[in-house]
Amino acid sequence: MANDLSGSKSYVDNAYGEGMSSIFVNEFAVSYQFTPRFNVRYFANWTQQQRYFEGDQRVEFNYQF
């Protein structure tokens, strides 16, 4: 098994599942600023193997003192 700069050929060819050497990743982000010191942000991340709601989602609330 040959090695290259990024690792073994087996790993490179199957890094994201059998026969999958690459994967398409999506990200969606929305933010809203209520005041100059307070905002909220929504993030969603999913791959070509997932539906939108199967991926990771999070909401951040930020307040600056």
PDBQT receptor file of N, H, CA, C and O in Angstrom, charges set to zero:
ATOM      1  N   MET A   1       0.841  -1.171   0.000  1.00  0.00    +0.000 N 
ATOM      2  CA  MET A   1       0.000   0.000   0.000  1.00  0.00    +0.000 C 
ATOM      3  C   MET A   1       0.891   1.240   0.000  1.00  0.00    +0.000 C 
ATOM      4  O   MET A   1       1.736   1.395   0.882  1.00  0.00    +0.000 OA
ATOM      5  N   ALA A   2       0.712   2.103  -0.960  1.00  0.00    +0.000 N 
ATOM      6  H   ALA A   2       0.025   1.977  -1.676  1.00  0.00    +0.000 HD
ATOM      7  CA  ALA A   2       1.571   3.281  -1.108  1.00  0.00    +0.000 C 
ATOM      8  C   ALA A   2       1.092   4.421  -0.205  1.00  0.00    +0.000 C 
ATOM      9  O   ALA A   2      -0.105   4.606   0.015  1.00  0.00    +0.000 OA
ATOM     10  N   ASN A   3       2.057   5.170   0.305  1.00  0.00    +0.000 N 
ATOM     11  H   ASN A   3       3.029   5.019   0.126  1.00  0.00    +0.000 HD
ATOM     12  CA  ASN A   3       1.746   6.359   1.095  1.00  0.00    +0.000 C 
ATOM     13  C   ASN A   3       2.049   7.600   0.277  1.00  0.00    +0.000 C 
ATOM     14  O   ASN A   3       2.982   7.601  -0.526  1.00  0.00    +0.000 OA
ATOM     15  N   ASP A   4       1.283   8.641   0.468  1.00  0.00    +0.000 N 
ATOM     16  H   ASP A   4       0.526   8.640   1.121  1.00  0.00    +0.000 HD
ATOM     17  CA  ASP A   4       1.601   9.923  -0.141  1.00  0.00    +0.000 C 
ATOM     18  C   ASP A   4       1.538  10.986   0.948  1.00  0.00    +0.000 C 
ATOM     19  O   ASP A   4       1.401  10.665   2.128  1.00  0.00    +0.000 OA
ATOM     20  N   LEU A   5       1.635  12.213   0.563  1.00  0.00    +0.000 N 
ATOM     21  H   LEU A   5       1.747  12.474  -0.396  1.00  0.00    +0.000 HD
ATOM     22  CA  LEU A   5       1.709  13.305   1.530  1.00  0.00    +0.000 C 
ATOM     23  C   LEU A   5       0.492  13.362   2.457  1.00  0.00    +0.000 C 
ATOM     24  O   LEU A   5       0.627  13.772   3.610  1.00  0.00    +0.000 OA
ATOM     25  N   SER A   6      -0.685  12.964   1.986  1.00  0.00    +0.000 N 
ATOM     26  H   SER A   6      -0.795  12.631   1.050  1.00  0.00    +0.000 HD
ATOM     27  CA  SER A   6      -1.898  13.083   2.794  1.00  0.00    +0.000 C 
ATOM     28  C   SER A   6      -2.251  11.816   3.559  1.00  0.00    +0.000 C 
ATOM     29  O   SER A   6      -3.248  11.815   4.281  1.00  0.00    +0.000 OA
ATOM     30  N   GLY A   7      -1.493  10.752   3.439  1.00  0.00    +0.000 N 
ATOM     31  H   GLY A   7      -0.683  10.753   2.853  1.00  0.00    +0.000 HD
ATOM     32  CA  GLY A   7      -1.771   9.522   4.164  1.00  0.00    +0.000 C 
ATOM     33  C   GLY A   7      -1.831   8.323   3.247  1.00  0.00    +0.000 C 
ATOM     34  O   GLY A   7      -1.473   8.412   2.073  1.00  0.00    +0.000 OA
ATOM     35  N   SER A   8      -2.283   7.201   3.780  1.00  0.00    +0.000 N 
ATOM     36  H   SER A   8      -2.574   7.130   4.734  1.00  0.00    +0.000 HD
ATOM     37  CA  SER A   8      -2.331   5.982   2.988  1.00  0.00    +0.000 C 
ATOM     38  C   SER A   8      -3.372   6.101   1.878  1.00  0.00    +0.000 C 
ATOM     39  O   SER A   8      -4.357   6.825   2.019  1.00  0.00    +0.000 OA
ATOM     40  N   LYS A   9      -3.153   5.397   0.790  1.00  0.00    +0.000 N 
ATOM     41  H   LYS A   9      -2.353   4.809   0.675  1.00  0.00    +0.000 HD
ATOM     42  CA  LYS A   9      -4.087   5.421  -0.339  1.00  0.00    +0.000 C 
ATOM     43  C   LYS A   9      -5.450   4.920   0.095  1.00  0.00    +0.000 C 
ATOM     44  O   LYS A   9      -6.469   5.446  -0.353  1.00  0.00    +0.000 OA
ATOM     45  N   SER A  10      -5.491   3.912   0.959  1.00  0.00    +0.000 N 
ATOM     46  H   SER A  10      -4.663   3.485   1.323  1.00  0.00    +0.000 HD
ATOM     47  CA  SER A  10      -6.767   3.385   1.446  1.00  0.00    +0.000 C 
ATOM     48  C   SER A  10      -7.550   4.461   2.195  1.00  0.00    +0.000 C 
ATOM     49  O   SER A  10      -8.757   4.605   1.996  1.00  0.00    +0.000 OA
ATOM     50  N   TYR A  11      -6.865   5.214   3.054  1.00  0.00    +0.000 N 
ATOM     51  H   TYR A  11      -5.885   5.097   3.215  1.00  0.00    +0.000 HD
ATOM     52  CA  TYR A  11      -7.541   6.285   3.781  1.00  0.00    +0.000 C 
ATOM     53  C   TYR A  11      -8.023   7.379   2.831  1.00  0.00    +0.000 C 
ATOM     54  O   TYR A  11      -9.167   7.826   2.928  1.00  0.00    +0.000 OA
ATOM     55  N   VAL A  12      -7.171   7.806   1.929  1.00  0.00    +0.000 N 
ATOM     56  H   VAL A  12      -6.242   7.444   1.850  1.00  0.00    +0.000 HD
ATOM     57  CA  VAL A  12      -7.520   8.883   0.999  1.00  0.00    +0.000 C 
ATOM     58  C   VAL A  12      -8.725   8.487   0.139  1.00  0.00    +0.000 C 
ATOM     59  O   VAL A  12      -9.602   9.314  -0.106  1.00  0.00    +0.000 OA
ATOM     60  N   ASP A  13      -8.775   7.243  -0.315  1.00  0.00    +0.000 N 
ATOM     61  H   ASP A  13      -8.062   6.571  -0.115  1.00  0.00    +0.000 HD
ATOM     62  CA  ASP A  13      -9.864   6.782  -1.173  1.00  0.00    +0.000 C 
ATOM     63  C   ASP A  13     -11.164   6.533  -0.419  1.00  0.00    +0.000 C 
ATOM     64  O   ASP A  13     -12.229   6.491  -1.036  1.00  0.00    +0.000 OA
ATOM     65  N   ASN A  14     -11.102   6.366   0.901  1.00  0.00    +0.000 N 
ATOM     66  H   ASN A  14     -10.237   6.400   1.402  1.00  0.00    +0.000 HD
ATOM     67  CA  ASN A  14     -12.292   6.000   1.681  1.00  0.00    +0.000 C 
ATOM     68  C   ASN A  14     -12.493   6.901   2.899  1.00  0.00    +0.000 C 
ATOM     69  O   ASN A  14     -13.115   6.473   3.871  1.00  0.00    +0.000 OA
ATOM     70  N   ALA A  15     -11.996   8.107   2.875  1.00  0.00    +0.000 N 
ATOM     71  H   ALA A  15     -11.491   8.455   2.086  1.00  0.00    +0.000 HD
ATOM     72  CA  ALA A  15     -12.011   8.983   4.048  1.00  0.00    +0.000 C 
ATOM     73  C   ALA A  15     -13.419   9.293   4.556  1.00  0.00    +0.000 C 
ATOM     74  O   ALA A  15     -13.605   9.490   5.757  1.00  0.00    +0.000 OA
ATOM     75  N   TYR A  16     -14.407   9.338   3.671  1.00  0.00    +0.000 N 
ATOM     76  H   TYR A  16     -14.255   9.178   2.695  1.00  0.00    +0.000 HD
ATOM     77  CA  TYR A  16     -15.769   9.707   4.071  1.00  0.00    +0.000 C 
ATOM     78  C   TYR A  16     -16.757   8.571   3.876  1.00  0.00    +0.000 C 
ATOM     79  O   TYR A  16     -17.961   8.807   3.774  1.00  0.00    +0.000 OA
ATOM     80  N   GLY A  17     -16.268   7.356   3.825  1.00  0.00    +0.000 N 
ATOM     81  H   GLY A  17     -15.290   7.165   3.908  1.00  0.00    +0.000 HD
ATOM     82  CA  GLY A  17     -17.095   6.185   3.600  1.00  0.00    +0.000 C 
ATOM     83  C   GLY A  17     -16.509   5.375   2.464  1.00  0.00    +0.000 C 
ATOM     84  O   GLY A  17     -15.647   5.859   1.731  1.00  0.00    +0.000 OA
ATOM     85  N   GLU A  18     -16.963   4.167   2.316  1.00  0.00    +0.000 N 
ATOM     86  H   GLU A  18     -17.664   3.773   2.912  1.00  0.00    +0.000 HD
ATOM     87  CA  GLU A  18     -16.402   3.275   1.298  1.00  0.00    +0.000 C 
ATOM     88  C   GLU A  18     -16.546   3.875  -0.099  1.00  0.00    +0.000 C 
ATOM     89  O   GLU A  18     -17.657   4.136  -0.560  1.00  0.00    +0.000 OA
ATOM     90  N   GLY A  19     -15.420   4.089  -0.764  1.00  0.00    +0.000 N 
ATOM     91  H   GLY A  19     -14.517   3.876  -0.390  1.00  0.00    +0.000 HD
ATOM     92  CA  GLY A  19     -15.401   4.633  -2.108  1.00  0.00    +0.000 C 
ATOM     93  C   GLY A  19     -15.637   6.131  -2.196  1.00  0.00    +0.000 C 
ATOM     94  O   GLY A  19     -15.853   6.660  -3.286  1.00  0.00    +0.000 OA
ATOM     95  N   MET A  20     -15.599   6.825  -1.058  1.00  0.00    +0.000 N 
ATOM     96  H   MET A  20     -15.424   6.396  -0.172  1.00  0.00    +0.000 HD
ATOM     97  CA  MET A  20     -15.841   8.276  -1.048  1.00  0.00    +0.000 C 
ATOM     98  C   MET A  20     -14.586   9.006  -0.605  1.00  0.00    +0.000 C 
ATOM     99  O   MET A  20     -14.251   9.018   0.580  1.00  0.00    +0.000 OA
ATOM    100  N   SER A  21     -13.890   9.616  -1.560  1.00  0.00    +0.000 N 
ATOM    101  H   SER A  21     -14.161   9.606  -2.523  1.00  0.00    +0.000 HD
ATOM    102  CA  SER A  21     -12.655  10.333  -1.242  1.00  0.00    +0.000 C 
ATOM    103  C   SER A  21     -12.902  11.814  -0.995  1.00  0.00    +0.000 C 
ATOM    104  O   SER A  21     -11.996  12.527  -0.564  1.00  0.00    +0.000 OA
ATOM    105  N   SER A  22     -14.115  12.285  -1.262  1.00  0.00    +0.000 N 
ATOM    106  H   SER A  22     -14.851  11.706  -1.612  1.00  0.00    +0.000 HD
ATOM    107  CA  SER A  22     -14.453  13.684  -0.994  1.00  0.00    +0.000 C 
ATOM    108  C   SER A  22     -15.935  13.776  -0.669  1.00  0.00    +0.000 C 
ATOM    109  O   SER A  22     -16.704  12.853  -0.938  1.00  0.00    +0.000 OA
ATOM    110  N   ILE A  23     -16.321  14.901  -0.089  1.00  0.00    +0.000 N 
ATOM    111  H   ILE A  23     -15.697  15.651   0.129  1.00  0.00    +0.000 HD
ATOM    112  CA  ILE A  23     -17.718  15.102   0.291  1.00  0.00    +0.000 C 
ATOM    113  C   ILE A  23     -18.048  16.589   0.159  1.00  0.00    +0.000 C 
ATOM    114  O   ILE A  23     -17.209  17.444   0.442  1.00  0.00    +0.000 OA
ATOM    115  N   PHE A  24     -19.255  16.888  -0.265  1.00  0.00    +0.000 N 
ATOM    116  H   PHE A  24     -19.937  16.194  -0.495  1.00  0.00    +0.000 HD
ATOM    117  CA  PHE A  24     -19.697  18.265  -0.414  1.00  0.00    +0.000 C 
ATOM    118  C   PHE A  24     -20.408  18.682   0.867  1.00  0.00    +0.000 C 
ATOM    119  O   PHE A  24     -21.352  18.019   1.296  1.00  0.00    +0.000 OA
ATOM    120  N   VAL A  25     -19.957  19.787   1.487  1.00  0.00    +0.000 N 
ATOM    121  H   VAL A  25     -19.190  20.325   1.139  1.00  0.00    +0.000 HD
ATOM    122  CA  VAL A  25     -20.490  20.254   2.755  1.00  0.00    +0.000 C 
ATOM    123  C   VAL A  25     -21.166  21.608   2.545  1.00  0.00    +0.000 C 
ATOM    124  O   VAL A  25     -20.630  22.481   1.862  1.00  0.00    +0.000 OA
ATOM    125  N   ASN A  26     -22.341  21.768   3.137  1.00  0.00    +0.000 N 
ATOM    126  H   ASN A  26     -22.776  21.059   3.691  1.00  0.00    +0.000 HD
ATOM    127  CA  ASN A  26     -23.112  23.003   3.029  1.00  0.00    +0.000 C 
ATOM    128  C   ASN A  26     -23.153  23.721   4.371  1.00  0.00    +0.000 C 
ATOM    129  O   ASN A  26     -23.115  23.089   5.427  1.00  0.00    +0.000 OA
ATOM    130  N   GLU A  27     -23.231  25.054   4.319  1.00  0.00    +0.000 N 
ATOM    131  H   GLU A  27     -23.262  25.567   3.462  1.00  0.00    +0.000 HD
ATOM    132  CA  GLU A  27     -23.434  25.843   5.532  1.00  0.00    +0.000 C 
ATOM    133  C   GLU A  27     -24.395  26.976   5.218  1.00  0.00    +0.000 C 
ATOM    134  O   GLU A  27     -24.320  27.607   4.164  1.00  0.00    +0.000 OA
ATOM    135  N   PHE A  28     -25.302  27.219   6.161  1.00  0.00    +0.000 N 
ATOM    136  H   PHE A  28     -25.363  26.706   7.017  1.00  0.00    +0.000 HD
ATOM    137  CA  PHE A  28     -26.258  28.309   6.058  1.00  0.00    +0.000 C 
ATOM    138  C   PHE A  28     -26.170  29.099   7.355  1.00  0.00    +0.000 C 
ATOM    139  O   PHE A  28     -26.178  28.511   8.436  1.00  0.00    +0.000 OA
ATOM    140  N   ALA A  29     -26.087  30.420   7.264  1.00  0.00    +0.000 N 
ATOM    141  H   ALA A  29     -26.081  30.898   6.385  1.00  0.00    +0.000 HD
ATOM    142  CA  ALA A  29     -25.986  31.260   8.455  1.00  0.00    +0.000 C 
ATOM    143  C   ALA A  29     -26.860  32.498   8.281  1.00  0.00    +0.000 C 
ATOM    144  O   ALA A  29     -26.893  33.118   7.218  1.00  0.00    +0.000 OA
ATOM    145  N   VAL A  30     -27.566  32.837   9.357  1.00  0.00    +0.000 N 
ATOM    146  H   VAL A  30     -27.539  32.333  10.220  1.00  0.00    +0.000 HD
ATOM    147  CA  VAL A  30     -28.402  34.039   9.388  1.00  0.00    +0.000 C 
ATOM    148  C   VAL A  30     -28.152  34.722  10.720  1.00  0.00    +0.000 C 
ATOM    149  O   VAL A  30     -28.062  34.063  11.755  1.00  0.00    +0.000 OA
ATOM    150  N   SER A  31     -28.041  36.041  10.693  1.00  0.00    +0.000 N 
ATOM    151  H   SER A  31     -28.114  36.576   9.852  1.00  0.00    +0.000 HD
ATOM    152  CA  SER A  31     -27.877  36.765  11.946  1.00  0.00    +0.000 C 
ATOM    153  C   SER A  31     -28.768  37.998  11.960  1.00  0.00    +0.000 C 
ATOM    154  O   SER A  31     -29.136  38.541  10.919  1.00  0.00    +0.000 OA
ATOM    155  N   TYR A  32     -29.101  38.422  13.174  1.00  0.00    +0.000 N 
ATOM    156  H   TYR A  32     -28.801  37.981  14.021  1.00  0.00    +0.000 HD
ATOM    157  CA  TYR A  32     -29.917  39.617  13.339  1.00  0.00    +0.000 C 
ATOM    158  C   TYR A  32     -29.371  40.401  14.526  1.00  0.00    +0.000 C 
ATOM    159  O   TYR A  32     -29.148  39.842  15.599  1.00  0.00    +0.000 OA
ATOM    160  N   GLN A  33     -29.160  41.680  14.331  1.00  0.00    +0.000 N 
ATOM    161  H   GLN A  33     -29.341  42.135  13.459  1.00  0.00    +0.000 HD
ATOM    162  CA  GLN A  33     -28.636  42.534  15.390  1.00  0.00    +0.000 C 
ATOM    163  C   GLN A  33     -29.785  43.349  15.957  1.00  0.00    +0.000 C 
ATOM    164  O   GLN A  33     -30.352  44.203  15.276  1.00  0.00    +0.000 OA
ATOM    165  N   PHE A  34     -30.128  43.073  17.227  1.00  0.00    +0.000 N 
ATOM    166  H   PHE A  34     -29.667  42.379  17.781  1.00  0.00    +0.000 HD
ATOM    167  CA  PHE A  34     -31.217  43.774  17.903  1.00  0.00    +0.000 C 
ATOM    168  C   PHE A  34     -30.794  45.172  18.336  1.00  0.00    +0.000 C 
ATOM    169  O   PHE A  34     -31.513  46.148  18.120  1.00  0.00    +0.000 OA
ATOM    170  N   THR A  35     -29.628  45.253  18.943  1.00  0.00    +0.000 N 
ATOM    171  H   THR A  35     -29.044  44.460  19.118  1.00  0.00    +0.000 HD
ATOM    172  CA  THR A  35     -29.060  46.526  19.386  1.00  0.00    +0.000 C 
ATOM    173  C   THR A  35     -27.574  46.491  19.026  1.00  0.00    +0.000 C 
ATOM    174  O   THR A  35     -27.077  45.451  18.596  1.00  0.00    +0.000 OA
ATOM    175  N   PRO A  36     -26.859  47.599  19.192  1.00  0.00    +0.000 N 
ATOM    176  CA  PRO A  36     -25.411  47.556  18.920  1.00  0.00    +0.000 C 
ATOM    177  C   PRO A  36     -24.655  46.554  19.812  1.00  0.00    +0.000 C 
ATOM    178  O   PRO A  36     -23.523  46.186  19.497  1.00  0.00    +0.000 OA
ATOM    179  N   ARG A  37     -25.265  46.113  20.913  1.00  0.00    +0.000 N 
ATOM    180  H   ARG A  37     -26.184  46.411  21.169  1.00  0.00    +0.000 HD
ATOM    181  CA  ARG A  37     -24.587  45.212  21.842  1.00  0.00    +0.000 C 
ATOM    182  C   ARG A  37     -25.169  43.804  21.885  1.00  0.00    +0.000 C 
ATOM    183  O   ARG A  37     -24.581  42.926  22.517  1.00  0.00    +0.000 OA
ATOM    184  N   PHE A  38     -26.303  43.561  21.236  1.00  0.00    +0.000 N 
ATOM    185  H   PHE A  38     -26.781  44.274  20.723  1.00  0.00    +0.000 HD
ATOM    186  CA  PHE A  38     -26.960  42.256  21.309  1.00  0.00    +0.000 C 
ATOM    187  C   PHE A  38     -27.340  41.756  19.922  1.00  0.00    +0.000 C 
ATOM    188  O   PHE A  38     -27.970  42.472  19.143  1.00  0.00    +0.000 OA
ATOM    189  N   ASN A  39     -26.945  40.504  19.617  1.00  0.00    +0.000 N 
ATOM    190  H   ASN A  39     -26.433  39.922  20.249  1.00  0.00    +0.000 HD
ATOM    191  CA  ASN A  39     -27.350  39.893  18.359  1.00  0.00    +0.000 C 
ATOM    192  C   ASN A  39     -27.601  38.403  18.546  1.00  0.00    +0.000 C 
ATOM    193  O   ASN A  39     -27.187  37.809  19.542  1.00  0.00    +0.000 OA
ATOM    194  N   VAL A  40     -28.280  37.815  17.580  1.00  0.00    +0.000 N 
ATOM    195  H   VAL A  40     -28.617  38.297  16.772  1.00  0.00    +0.000 HD
ATOM    196  CA  VAL A  40     -28.555  36.378  17.576  1.00  0.00    +0.000 C 
ATOM    197  C   VAL A  40     -28.138  35.836  16.210  1.00  0.00    +0.000 C 
ATOM    198  O   VAL A  40     -28.296  36.506  15.189  1.00  0.00    +0.000 OA
ATOM    199  N   ARG A  41     -27.606  34.621  16.206  1.00  0.00    +0.000 N 
ATOM    200  H   ARG A  41     -27.477  34.077  17.035  1.00  0.00    +0.000 HD
ATOM    201  CA  ARG A  41     -27.143  33.998  14.967  1.00  0.00    +0.000 C 
ATOM    202  C   ARG A  41     -27.635  32.558  14.911  1.00  0.00    +0.000 C 
ATOM    203  O   ARG A  41     -27.678  31.861  15.925  1.00  0.00    +0.000 OA
ATOM    204  N   TYR A  42     -28.005  32.124  13.706  1.00  0.00    +0.000 N 
ATOM    205  H   TYR A  42     -27.969  32.690  12.883  1.00  0.00    +0.000 HD
ATOM    206  CA  TYR A  42     -28.421  30.747  13.463  1.00  0.00    +0.000 C 
ATOM    207  C   TYR A  42     -27.480  30.146  12.425  1.00  0.00    +0.000 C 
ATOM    208  O   TYR A  42     -27.206  30.765  11.397  1.00  0.00    +0.000 OA
ATOM    209  N   PHE A  43     -26.987  28.941  12.694  1.00  0.00    +0.000 N 
ATOM    210  H   PHE A  43     -27.209  28.438  13.530  1.00  0.00    +0.000 HD
ATOM    211  CA  PHE A  43     -26.088  28.241  11.785  1.00  0.00    +0.000 C 
ATOM    212  C   PHE A  43     -26.636  26.842  11.510  1.00  0.00    +0.000 C 
ATOM    213  O   PHE A  43     -27.164  26.191  12.412  1.00  0.00    +0.000 OA
ATOM    214  N   ALA A  44     -26.511  26.382  10.268  1.00  0.00    +0.000 N 
ATOM    215  H   ALA A  44     -26.082  26.911   9.536  1.00  0.00    +0.000 HD
ATOM    216  CA  ALA A  44     -26.863  25.006   9.892  1.00  0.00    +0.000 C 
ATOM    217  C   ALA A  44     -25.756  24.461   8.997  1.00  0.00    +0.000 C 
ATOM    218  O   ALA A  44     -25.296  25.139   8.078  1.00  0.00    +0.000 OA
ATOM    219  N   ASN A  45     -25.337  23.241   9.273  1.00  0.00    +0.000 N 
ATOM    220  H   ASN A  45     -25.711  22.690  10.019  1.00  0.00    +0.000 HD
ATOM    221  CA  ASN A  45     -24.320  22.557   8.475  1.00  0.00    +0.000 C 
ATOM    222  C   ASN A  45     -24.828  21.163   8.131  1.00  0.00    +0.000 C 
ATOM    223  O   ASN A  45     -25.315  20.447   9.005  1.00  0.00    +0.000 OA
ATOM    224  N   TRP A  46     -24.717  20.771   6.854  1.00  0.00    +0.000 N 
ATOM    225  H   TRP A  46     -24.321  21.353   6.144  1.00  0.00    +0.000 HD
ATOM    226  CA  TRP A  46     -25.105  19.437   6.435  1.00  0.00    +0.000 C 
ATOM    227  C   TRP A  46     -24.277  19.025   5.234  1.00  0.00    +0.000 C 
ATOM    228  O   TRP A  46     -23.689  19.875   4.566  1.00  0.00    +0.000 OA
ATOM    229  N   THR A  47     -24.223  17.747   4.955  1.00  0.00    +0.000 N 
ATOM    230  H   THR A  47     -24.700  17.056   5.498  1.00  0.00    +0.000 HD
ATOM    231  CA  THR A  47     -23.422  17.216   3.859  1.00  0.00    +0.000 C 
ATOM    232  C   THR A  47     -24.319  16.663   2.761  1.00  0.00    +0.000 C 
ATOM    233  O   THR A  47     -25.544  16.653   2.886  1.00  0.00    +0.000 OA
ATOM    234  N   GLN A  48     -23.689  16.203   1.681  1.00  0.00    +0.000 N 
ATOM    235  H   GLN A  48     -22.694  16.211   1.579  1.00  0.00    +0.000 HD
ATOM    236  CA  GLN A  48     -24.449  15.622   0.574  1.00  0.00    +0.000 C 
ATOM    237  C   GLN A  48     -25.123  14.315   0.986  1.00  0.00    +0.000 C 
ATOM    238  O   GLN A  48     -26.031  13.848   0.300  1.00  0.00    +0.000 OA
ATOM    239  N   GLN A  49     -24.691  13.723   2.095  1.00  0.00    +0.000 N 
ATOM    240  H   GLN A  49     -23.953  14.102   2.653  1.00  0.00    +0.000 HD
ATOM    241  CA  GLN A  49     -25.276  12.474   2.581  1.00  0.00    +0.000 C 
ATOM    242  C   GLN A  49     -26.417  12.713   3.564  1.00  0.00    +0.000 C 
ATOM    243  O   GLN A  49     -27.064  11.757   3.991  1.00  0.00    +0.000 OA
ATOM    244  N   GLN A  50     -26.682  13.974   3.935  1.00  0.00    +0.000 N 
ATOM    245  H   GLN A  50     -26.156  14.751   3.588  1.00  0.00    +0.000 HD
ATOM    246  CA  GLN A  50     -27.698  14.306   4.930  1.00  0.00    +0.000 C 
ATOM    247  C   GLN A  50     -28.749  15.235   4.342  1.00  0.00    +0.000 C 
ATOM    248  O   GLN A  50     -28.491  15.959   3.380  1.00  0.00    +0.000 OA
ATOM    249  N   ARG A  51     -29.917  15.202   4.926  1.00  0.00    +0.000 N 
ATOM    250  H   ARG A  51     -30.126  14.614   5.708  1.00  0.00    +0.000 HD
ATOM    251  CA  ARG A  51     -30.912  16.223   4.637  1.00  0.00    +0.000 C 
ATOM    252  C   ARG A  51     -30.613  17.415   5.544  1.00  0.00    +0.000 C 
ATOM    253  O   ARG A  51     -29.840  17.313   6.496  1.00  0.00    +0.000 OA
ATOM    254  N   TYR A  52     -31.239  18.537   5.229  1.00  0.00    +0.000 N 
ATOM    255  H   TYR A  52     -31.867  18.620   4.456  1.00  0.00    +0.000 HD
ATOM    256  CA  TYR A  52     -31.000  19.773   5.986  1.00  0.00    +0.000 C 
ATOM    257  C   TYR A  52     -31.197  19.562   7.498  1.00  0.00    +0.000 C 
ATOM    258  O   TYR A  52     -30.335  19.947   8.289  1.00  0.00    +0.000 OA
ATOM    259  N   PHE A  53     -32.306  18.964   7.898  1.00  0.00    +0.000 N 
ATOM    260  H   PHE A  53     -33.006  18.652   7.256  1.00  0.00    +0.000 HD
ATOM    261  CA  PHE A  53     -32.615  18.816   9.319  1.00  0.00    +0.000 C 
ATOM    262  C   PHE A  53     -31.851  17.677   9.997  1.00  0.00    +0.000 C 
ATOM    263  O   PHE A  53     -31.908  17.548  11.220  1.00  0.00    +0.000 OA
ATOM    264  N   GLU A  54     -31.147  16.858   9.236  1.00  0.00    +0.000 N 
ATOM    265  H   GLU A  54     -31.101  16.963   8.243  1.00  0.00    +0.000 HD
ATOM    266  CA  GLU A  54     -30.308  15.807   9.824  1.00  0.00    +0.000 C 
ATOM    267  C   GLU A  54     -28.928  16.336  10.203  1.00  0.00    +0.000 C 
ATOM    268  O   GLU A  54     -28.210  15.692  10.968  1.00  0.00    +0.000 OA
ATOM    269  N   GLY A  55     -28.554  17.488   9.682  1.00  0.00    +0.000 N 
ATOM    270  H   GLY A  55     -29.137  18.010   9.060  1.00  0.00    +0.000 HD
ATOM    271  CA  GLY A  55     -27.244  18.069   9.960  1.00  0.00    +0.000 C 
ATOM    272  C   GLY A  55     -27.200  18.777  11.302  1.00  0.00    +0.000 C 
ATOM    273  O   GLY A  55     -28.153  18.721  12.079  1.00  0.00    +0.000 OA
ATOM    274  N   ASP A  56     -26.097  19.437  11.563  1.00  0.00    +0.000 N 
ATOM    275  H   ASP A  56     -25.322  19.483  10.932  1.00  0.00    +0.000 HD
ATOM    276  CA  ASP A  56     -25.912  20.186  12.806  1.00  0.00    +0.000 C 
ATOM    277  C   ASP A  56     -26.545  21.563  12.676  1.00  0.00    +0.000 C 
ATOM    278  O   ASP A  56     -26.419  22.229  11.648  1.00  0.00    +0.000 OA
ATOM    279  N   GLN A  57     -27.228  21.975  13.738  1.00  0.00    +0.000 N 
ATOM    280  H   GLN A  57     -27.331  21.434  14.573  1.00  0.00    +0.000 HD
ATOM    281  CA  GLN A  57     -27.828  23.309  13.782  1.00  0.00    +0.000 C 
ATOM    282  C   GLN A  57     -27.567  23.906  15.157  1.00  0.00    +0.000 C 
ATOM    283  O   GLN A  57     -27.530  23.199  16.165  1.00  0.00    +0.000 OA
ATOM    284  N   ARG A  58     -27.387  25.221  15.177  1.00  0.00    +0.000 N 
ATOM    285  H   ARG A  58     -27.416  25.796  14.359  1.00  0.00    +0.000 HD
ATOM    286  CA  ARG A  58     -27.170  25.876  16.476  1.00  0.00    +0.000 C 
ATOM    287  C   ARG A  58     -27.627  27.330  16.403  1.00  0.00    +0.000 C 
ATOM    288  O   ARG A  58     -27.693  27.930  15.330  1.00  0.00    +0.000 OA
ATOM    289  N   VAL A  59     -27.938  27.873  17.566  1.00  0.00    +0.000 N 
ATOM    290  H   VAL A  59     -27.885  27.386  18.438  1.00  0.00    +0.000 HD
ATOM    291  CA  VAL A  59     -28.324  29.271  17.703  1.00  0.00    +0.000 C 
ATOM    292  C   VAL A  59     -27.377  29.887  18.740  1.00  0.00    +0.000 C 
ATOM    293  O   VAL A  59     -27.147  29.306  19.800  1.00  0.00    +0.000 OA
ATOM    294  N   GLU A  60     -26.840  31.051  18.428  1.00  0.00    +0.000 N 
ATOM    295  H   GLU A  60     -27.027  31.523  17.567  1.00  0.00    +0.000 HD
ATOM    296  CA  GLU A  60     -25.960  31.782  19.344  1.00  0.00    +0.000 C 
ATOM    297  C   GLU A  60     -26.616  33.097  19.724  1.00  0.00    +0.000 C 
ATOM    298  O   GLU A  60     -27.170  33.794  18.874  1.00  0.00    +0.000 OA
ATOM    299  N   PHE A  61     -26.552  33.427  20.985  1.00  0.00    +0.000 N 
ATOM    300  H   PHE A  61     -26.102  32.861  21.676  1.00  0.00    +0.000 HD
ATOM    301  CA  PHE A  61     -26.974  34.730  21.489  1.00  0.00    +0.000 C 
ATOM    302  C   PHE A  61     -25.730  35.433  22.000  1.00  0.00    +0.000 C 
ATOM    303  O   PHE A  61     -25.006  34.879  22.827  1.00  0.00    +0.000 OA
ATOM    304  N   ASN A  62     -25.469  36.632  21.528  1.00  0.00    +0.000 N 
ATOM    305  H   ASN A  62     -26.057  37.083  20.856  1.00  0.00    +0.000 HD
ATOM    306  CA  ASN A  62     -24.269  37.367  21.925  1.00  0.00    +0.000 C 
ATOM    307  C   ASN A  62     -24.658  38.721  22.508  1.00  0.00    +0.000 C 
ATOM    308  O   ASN A  62     -25.428  39.484  21.923  1.00  0.00    +0.000 OA
ATOM    309  N   TYR A  63     -24.096  38.986  23.676  1.00  0.00    +0.000 N 
ATOM    310  H   TYR A  63     -23.470  38.367  24.150  1.00  0.00    +0.000 HD
ATOM    311  CA  TYR A  63     -24.283  40.292  24.310  1.00  0.00    +0.000 C 
ATOM    312  C   TYR A  63     -22.922  40.796  24.751  1.00  0.00    +0.000 C 
ATOM    313  O   TYR A  63     -22.189  40.092  25.445  1.00  0.00    +0.000 OA
ATOM    314  N   GLN A  64     -22.585  42.007  24.352  1.00  0.00    +0.000 N 
ATOM    315  H   GLN A  64     -23.181  42.579  23.788  1.00  0.00    +0.000 HD
ATOM    316  CA  GLN A  64     -21.294  42.587  24.725  1.00  0.00    +0.000 C 
ATOM    317  C   GLN A  64     -21.485  43.514  25.929  1.00  0.00    +0.000 C 
ATOM    318  O   GLN A  64     -22.360  44.380  25.942  1.00  0.00    +0.000 OA
ATOM    319  N   PHE A  65     -20.653  43.306  26.919  1.00  0.00    +0.000 N 
ATOM    320  H   PHE A  65     -19.942  42.603  26.909  1.00  0.00    +0.000 HD
ATOM    321  CA  PHE A  65     -20.697  44.180  28.110  1.00  0.00    +0.000 C 
ATOM    322  C   PHE A  65     -19.885  45.424  27.898  1.00  0.00    +0.000 C 
ATOM    323  O   PHE A  65     -19.808  46.270  28.789  1.00  0.00    +0.000 OA
TER     324      PHE A  65
